[in-house]
């Protein structure tokens, strides 16, 4: 879900909050962001009068300055305009999206974490541990080599072999295996602790299911 309001900062047009809504319990995780939904923010903000009219050209490209309030980051959206209306139709195609539409370009400014906050005080650097390689060590995973990066959405990178995979598996090969999913979540939760995003693996699973992401 995305919640918008007129910008309260002098250098931003619109304030935005993204929440990942749990499908099996009454819980919303506000710790991250979504690129696809970020692409909708500028168009919606213009169409609903959240952007000052003087900043929106009748034809061309409108630049919408977005403050991602829940992670304290700036995004710039470039929205195509024609005849005073947001252009919605087009031939731009994006993997994972069902049909082509108008292209909305996004700039994520300074996406790495900083000392001021973001992610609830998430480590203070692109590499939260200060290293480009770490060893995650915990119950249920043993010792796993990983790279921990906090930029945009914090992410844990591991070799596919750490999960007993080759890295060429398709979605069904992963989502259909409960034991594999449980191992992946255990690894993700330990990585969250190593990144300073949760006090314990249990807390990461219960209160931070959206971030960090796990990549293999």
C-alpha positions in Angstrom: 0.0 0.0 0.0 1.1 3.6 -0.7 -0.1 6.6 1.3 0.4 10.1 -0.2 0.1 13.7 0.9 1.3 17.1 -0.2 4.9 17.6 0.5 5.8 19.2 3.8 9.5 19.8 2.9 10.3 22.8 0.7 12.3 20.8 -1.8 9.7 18.0 -2.2 6.3 17.9 -4.0 4.8 14.9 -2.3 5.3 12.8 0.8 5.0 9.0 0.4 4.9 6.1 2.7 5.1 2.5 1.5 3.8 -0.4 3.6 4.0 -4.2 2.8 0.7 -5.6 4.0 0.7 -9.1 5.5 -1.7 -11.4 3.9 -2.1 -13.8 6.9 -2.2 -11.4 9.9 -3.0 -7.9 10.8 0.4 -6.4 10.3 2.0 -3.8 8.0 5.8 -3.6 7.5 6.9 0.0 6.9 10.6 -0.7 6.6 11.2 -0.7 2.8 10.1 0.5 -0.6 8.6 -0.8 -3.8 10.0 0.3 -7.2 6.8 -0.6 -9.1 4.5 1.3 -6.8 7.0 4.2 -6.6 6.5 4.5 -10.4 2.8 5.2 -9.7 3.3 7.9 -7.1 4.1 10.8 -9.5 1.3 10.1 -11.9 -1.3 9.7 -9.1 0.0 12.9 -7.3 -0.4 15.0 -10.4 -3.8 13.6 -11.3 -5.1 14.2 -7.8 -3.8 17.8 -7.4 -1.0 17.0 -4.9 1.6 18.7 -7.1 1.5 22.5 -7.5 0.1 23.3 -11.0 3.0 25.6 -11.8 5.3 22.7 -11.6 3.4 20.6 -14.1 3.8 21.3 -17.9 0.8 20.9 -20.1 2.9 18.9 -22.6 6.3 17.2 -22.1 7.6 15.6 -18.9 6.7 16.6 -15.3 9.3 16.2 -12.6 7.8 15.1 -9.3 10.0 15.3 -6.2 9.0 12.5 -3.8 10.0 12.2 -0.1 9.8 8.5 0.9 9.0 9.3 4.5 9.2 5.8 6.0 12.8 5.3 4.9 13.9 9.0 4.7 14.9 8.9 1.0 14.4 11.1 -2.1 13.0 9.9 -5.4 12.5 11.9 -8.5 9.7 10.7 -10.9 9.6 11.8 -14.6 6.0 11.6 -15.7 4.9 12.1 -19.4 2.2 14.7 -20.0 0.0 15.5 -22.9 -2.8 18.1 -23.1 -2.6 18.7 -19.4 -3.2 15.1 -18.5 -0.9 12.3 -17.3 0.0 10.0 -20.2 -1.0 6.4 -19.3 -0.9 4.5 -22.6 2.3 3.6 -24.4 4.5 0.9 -25.8 7.1 0.7 -22.9 7.4 -2.9 -21.7 8.8 -4.1 -18.3 9.5 -7.6 -17.3 6.8 -8.9 -14.9 4.2 -6.3 -16.0 1.3 -7.8 -17.9 1.0 -5.2 -20.7 2.8 -2.1 -22.1 2.1 1.4 -21.0 3.7 4.9 -20.8 7.2 4.9 -19.4 7.8 6.6 -16.1 11.5 7.1 -15.2 12.6 7.1 -11.6 15.8 8.5 -9.9 16.6 7.1 -6.5 18.9 9.8 -5.0 21.6 8.7 -2.5 19.9 5.3 -1.8 22.5 4.0 0.7 21.6 4.2 4.4 22.9 7.1 6.4 23.3 8.1 10.0 20.1 10.1 10.1 17.8 7.1 10.0 16.1 5.1 7.3 15.0 1.6 8.2 14.8 2.6 11.8 18.5 3.4 12.2 19.7 0.7 9.7 23.4 0.4 10.0 24.7 3.8 8.8 26.4 2.7 5.6 26.0 0.9 2.3 27.9 -2.0 3.9 26.4 -1.9 7.4 29.1 -4.2 8.9 31.9 -2.1 7.2 32.9 -5.2 5.2 32.1 -6.5 1.7 31.9 -10.0 3.0 30.5 -11.5 6.2 30.0 -14.9 7.7 26.5 -15.4 9.1 26.6 -17.9 11.9 23.5 -19.1 13.7 21.2 -22.0 14.6 19.6 -23.5 11.6 22.0 -22.2 9.0 25.5 -23.0 10.2 28.1 -20.7 8.7 27.1 -18.9 5.5 29.2 -16.4 3.5 27.2 -13.3 2.6 27.4 -9.8 1.4 25.2 -7.3 3.3 24.1 -4.2 1.4 21.8 -1.4 2.5 20.8 0.7 -0.6 17.2 1.2 -1.6 16.0 -1.9 0.1 18.6 -3.7 2.3 19.6 -7.0 0.8 21.5 -10.1 1.8 23.4 -11.8 -1.0 24.5 -15.4 -0.7 25.7 -18.2 -3.0 22.8 -20.3 -4.2 24.6 -23.4 -2.8 24.0 -22.1 0.7 20.4 -23.0 0.1 21.2 -26.2 -1.7 20.4 -24.6 -5.0 22.1 -23.9 -8.3 20.8 -20.4 -9.0 19.0 -21.5 -12.1 15.8 -22.6 -10.4 12.4 -21.2 -11.4 9.8 -19.8 -9.1 8.0 -23.1 -8.7 11.2 -24.9 -7.7 11.5 -22.5 -4.7 8.0 -21.6 -3.6 6.8 -25.2 -3.5 9.3 -26.3 -0.9 8.4 -25.5 2.7 11.8 -26.6 4.1 13.6 -24.4 1.6 11.5 -21.4 2.4 12.0 -22.0 6.1 15.8 -22.1 5.6 15.7 -19.0 3.5 13.7 -17.1 6.2 16.1 -18.3 8.9 19.1 -17.0 6.9 17.3 -13.7 6.1 16.5 -13.2 9.8 20.1 -13.8 10.9 21.2 -11.4 8.2 18.8 -8.7 9.5 20.5 -9.0 12.9 23.9 -8.7 11.4 22.8 -5.6 9.5 21.6 -4.0 12.7 18.0 -4.0 11.5 16.6 -6.3 14.3 17.6 -7.3 17.8 17.0 -11.0 17.2 16.2 -13.4 14.4 12.8 -13.9 16.0 12.1 -10.2 15.9 13.1 -10.0 12.2 10.7 -12.7 11.3 7.8 -11.3 13.3 8.2 -7.6 12.8 10.3 -7.1 9.6 9.2 -9.6 7.0 9.6 -7.2 4.1 13.2 -6.2 4.6 16.0 -7.1 4.3 15.6 -9.0 1.0 17.4 -12.3 0.3 19.1 -12.8 -3.0 20.9 -16.0 -4.1 
